[in-house]
């Protein structure tokens, strides 16, 4: 049954849409009412959730996750070891467990930076067809990276390279976009700068403007958006010149690039949580002390970049870079806490994971509690608008497409206490 009523709570339906002692009615998996309780005709026998003393929110979106990564927090392994030595079926099983943890934390939609041939596309489809329980997934089947680029160097040197693991030159870039579209891509991810992998530097640009523009043109021709991994200002500049839809990370953003992002309407997905976890707990989560130190500058600059972007009017979308034990699934709300800690009003922070995220994803049916929207909601104990920290560990109910999944998730042990 996909009908449910959530009543008696503080209903935050979206920015500037607040209803006290409100009521949300979801019928056949779709919101039919979100607002005052007076005069709402609810069919007899409809399941009801008591939200008194709670905040009711739309299902949240994490727009940058690496789903098929280590879910076993009892056995911490380095990312290199996991990527290079764990089988594809095992990775998918880890991914399903990670998806359940995200859902239990109230994140009903994930934008997945996919791993090649692991099965995330098939998992997405199984969830949509009701064959598996999980959040809504939007998947890039694989990244597009140049030889000696961030994606190429992301894998250990002993890992055999296959055709299409890298693409060099305009023609190969176009071909790879077409291949990913045929695979079932929801969007395209391209590596436009270096990162923190062994043998590279974050200030290295990856790809020429011509190559990036070819990727964007091919993707946009097929109604696919392009997410650009870009830490360095040169990588950001080239990505903007090519017309990408979002900058992922943007650690070394400057004022000029921020102004151009605002002018073009390019989104920023800051992924502050990853660096935050690494700085606080990195050595317990598989990083060496030197690895923690290597990430320190990016951590500090990402905080500055968020301020620059907000001052310029750039649209911010919440994304954690959740990845294995380094940035654990289930603790996604830490990203929103960081936004508030660094000056963002709580309602603006919530918008990054709801309405603004829906704009980036091109999915107007999610991210709000309005008639016609998907029936995804969460009930959180207390007043989240007064304390964003309540999102971590105080989710009472998770509703996905009109079905309360809380007991299912508790039974599988995926309601975790991962708050920092």
N, C-alpha and C positions, 0 to 999 in steps of 0.2 A: 504494500500500500504506500502511495506517495502523497498522501494527504496528511496535513498536520496543522495545528494551531499553536502558536507560541504567544502566551498572554501574560500581562502584568508587569513587564519589564520596561526599562528605559530603551526604547527602540531608536537606534541610530541607523536610519535608512540610507544615508549618504550625507555628504557635506551640507550643513545647514538644514537637515531634515531630521529633527529630533522630536520624539513623541514619548511623553511620560505616561506610564501605565498603559502602554500601547498594546497593539495586537498585530501579529503577523499570521496571515492565513495562506498556506501553500496548498494548492490543489493540483493533482496530477503532475507534481514535480515543478510547478510554476507558481510564482507569487501572484495572488489575486488581490491581496490587501496588505498594506503595511501602514499603520497609522492609529488613530483613535479607535478604541474598542466599541464605542457606541454605534448601534445600528448595523453591525456586521452580521450577516446571515450565514451561520456556520451549520452545515448539515449535521444532524444528530449522529453520534458515534464517531465523529472525527477525533483522532488522538490529540491530546492536549499536553503541552509542556508548561509548567508553572515557572515563569521567569521573574517572579517578585524578588526585588532586591538585586536583580541582575541587569546586565547590559546585553541587548540583542544586537548583533552586528551582521552585515553580509558576510558570506564566506570570504576568507582572505586569499590573496594571491601572492605567491613567491615567484618572482619573474626571473630568477637565475639559480637553478639547482643542477647538481650533477648526481642524478638519481641512482645509477647503478654503481655505487661505491660502498665501501665497507660499512656494514650496519652493526658489527659485533664490537661493542665497546669494551668487552672483556678481553679481547685479543687485538690490541692496537698494532697495526702494521703500517709501514711507510706507504705513501701513495704509489711510489714507484713499484714496490713489491706487489701491491694489490693489482695495479693495472697490468703488470707484466706476467703474473703467475696465476691469477684466478681465472677459471674457465668462464666462457660467456654465459652458460646456463646458471652458474653460481652467481655471477654478477646480477643477472636478472632477478634471482630470488632475493638477493640483498636489496635490490631496487624496490621490489614489492614491499619489503619490510620498511624501508625508508619512506615509501609513499604512505603506508599506514600511520607511521609516526607523524608525518606532516598533517595528515587528515585529523588525527587525534588532537593536534595542537590548534585546529581551526582553519588550516590552510586547505581549502577545497579546490584550488587550482594551482598547478605548478607549470612553469615554463622550463622545459628540460633541455639542457645542453647535452645532447645525446652522445653515446659511444657506439661506434660502428658495429652493426650486426649483433648487438646484444639482445634486442627484442623489445625495446621501449615503444616502438611503433605498434607492435602487436599487443603489448600491455595496454597502451592507450585505447586501442580498439576494443579489447576485451572489457575494459571498465565501462566504456560507452555503451556496449551491448548488454551490460548487466551480467557478464560472465565472471567478473571479479569486482571486489570492493576496492575503491581507491579514489583519490582526488582526480579531477579533470586534468588531463595531461596535454600540453602542447609541446611537440617534440621537434627538435632539429636532429635528424638522424646521425649527423656527423659534422664536425667542423670543416671549414675550408682553410687550409694552411699552406704556405709555401715551404719548399725545401729549406731546412734550417730555420724555419719559423717557429713560433711558440707551440703550435700544435704538434709539429714534427719533433721538437725537443722535449715535449711533455712526456713522451714515452721513453723508457729506458733504451740505451743503445743496443741491448741484446734482443730487443723485440723486432721480429722480422717486419719489414715494410711491405705493404701490398699496393697494387695499383689503386690509385685514387686516394691513398692516404695523404698525398700532397698534390697540389696543382700549381704549375708555374706557367706564367704567360696568360694572355687574354683568352685564348681559345680553350686552354685546359680549365680555366676558371669558369667559363661559360658552360662547358660540358658538365662540370661537377655540380653546378646548380641544377641543371636539368636532371642529372641522375638522382640527386636528393629529392627533387620534386616528384619524380617517378616513384621513389621509395615511399612517399607519403608525408613529406616534410610539412610541418605547420609554419615554419619560418626557417631562415638560413642564418647560421652563425659563421662569421669570418674572423680570423686572427689578423688584426691590423697593427699589432705592435708586439714586441717581446713581452715576456713575463718573468717569472721567478724560477723557471726550471734551470737545471744544471746546464751550463754552457751558453747561457744567453743573458741579455740585459734588458730591463724593462724599457729603456729609452730607445731601443732599436725599433725603427718602423718596419712593419712587414707589409709587403705589397706596394706597388706603385698606384697612383691615382687611377691610371687606365685599367689596371687589373681590378681594383675595387669597384670602379664604375661599371665594368662588365658584369660583375657579380650582382650589383644592385639592379642594373637594367634587366637582367635575366629574371631575377627574383620578382621584381615589381611587375614584369610582364605576366607572371603567373600568380599575381596577388599574394605574394609572399613577402613578408617584411624581413629586414636584414639587421641582425644584432652584431655589432663590431666589438670584439675584445680589443680595447685600446687603453693602455696605461699612459703612454708618452704623449706629450703635446703634439708631436709630429704625427703620430699614429691617429690621434683625434682629428688633427687638421685634415689629413688625407681622407679620412672616413667622412668628414663633413663635406668635403669637396665632391666626394663620390655620391653623397645623398643617402647614407645609411639612416635607418629609422631609430636606432638606439645605440648609445655608447655604453658599454659594459665596463664597470670599474671607474674609468676616467680619473685615475689617481693623481695625475700630474696636470690636470686641467688648469688653464690660465684664464685671465679675464677676457682676452680676445676670443678664445675658443668658446667660452661660456656665452658670450654675447652672440656669437654665430649660431650656437645651438639654439638659443632662445629665438633668434630670427627665423631659423629654418623649422622650428617646432620639433627638434630632435630630443628624444627622451634620454635621461641619465639614469642608469641603474647602478648605484654606488657600491653595493656589496661590502658594506662596512663590517658586517658581522664576522666575516671570515678572518680579516686581519685582527679584529678584536679578540676572537677566540685564540688565535695563534699567539698574540702578545701575552695573554693572561695564562694560557694553559698549554702552549705549544709543545713543550718538552714532555708533557704527559700524554700528548695526542699524536706522537710520531715525528715531531720535528726535533732537530738537533739545536743546541743553543745558538749555533751560528745561523741556522735557518730562521730562528726567531729574530735574530738581529738583522738579518738580510731583509726581513719584511717590515722592519720598524719605520723606515722612511716612507714606504708606501702607505702604512697605517696613518702616520702623521699627516701626509699630504692628502689622503682621502678625506680627512676631516676638514682641511682647508678647502678642498674642491667642492664639498657639499655646500659650504658657505658661499663660495663664489657662484655656484650654479643657482642657488636660491636667490641671491642678490640680483642676478641677471634675469630671473624669471624663467629658468629652465624647468620643464616638467620632470619631477622626480618620481621614479617607480621603484618600489621596494623589491630588493633581491638580495639574498644572503650569500650566494656562492656556496650553499650547503654541499659538503663533500666529505663523506666518510666520517672518521672520528675527528678530523681537524675542525670542521664546522658542522656540528651534529644535527641531523634531521630531528625534528620535534622541538627545537629551540629557535625556531624562525623569528619569534616575536622579539628576540634580542635586537634585530635590525631596527625595529620601530623604536625600541627603548633608546638606542643610540641616536636616532634622529632627534628625539625629544631632549635627550641629554645635551645635544649640541645646538639647541635653540629653535627647533621646529615645534610649533604648536601641535597639541595632540590630535586635533581634528585634521590638520594638514597631514600629519603622519599617517593616520588611518586612511586618508584618501590615496596615499601612495600605494597602498595594498588593496585598494578597492576600485574606485571610479577611475583614477588615473591609470592604474594598471590595466583596466578594461580597455581604455583608449589605446594604449600601446599594443595590446594583444589583438585589437580589432574585434573584440567580443563584447558588444554593448549589453548582452544578456546577462553578464556576470558583474559582480562588484557593487551591487546595490540591492536594496529591498524595495522594489517598485513593481507595480502590476506589469506582468509580462516577463519579468526577470527570472532567471533560474532560481529554484527554491533551495539555495544554499545559505545556511545561517549558522551562527554559533551563539550560545548563551554563556556569558562569562559572569562569575560571581562578582558583585560590587559595581562601582561606577568607573568604567574604563576611561571615560573622558576626563576624570580627575586623576587617574593613576594608570598609565599605559602599562605599568609593570604587572597588572593583573592578568594580562594575556598569557603570561608565563605561569602555568601551574594552576590556573583558576577557571579553566574551561569546563563548564558543567555539561553542556550538550553540543554535539556537532550534528547538523542536519545537512545532508547532501541530497539534492533533488527531491526534497520532501520526505526523506526517510531519516529518522534519528538513528545514527550509527554508533552512538556512544557505548552501549553495552557490548556490541560486537567488538569494538576496538579495545575495550577493557578486558574482554575475555581472551583476546589474543595477546594481551600484555603490552600494547603499544601506547598506552597513556603513561608517559615517562616524566620524571622530574629531572629536566636538564637545564633548569634555570641556572645562570652563573652565580 
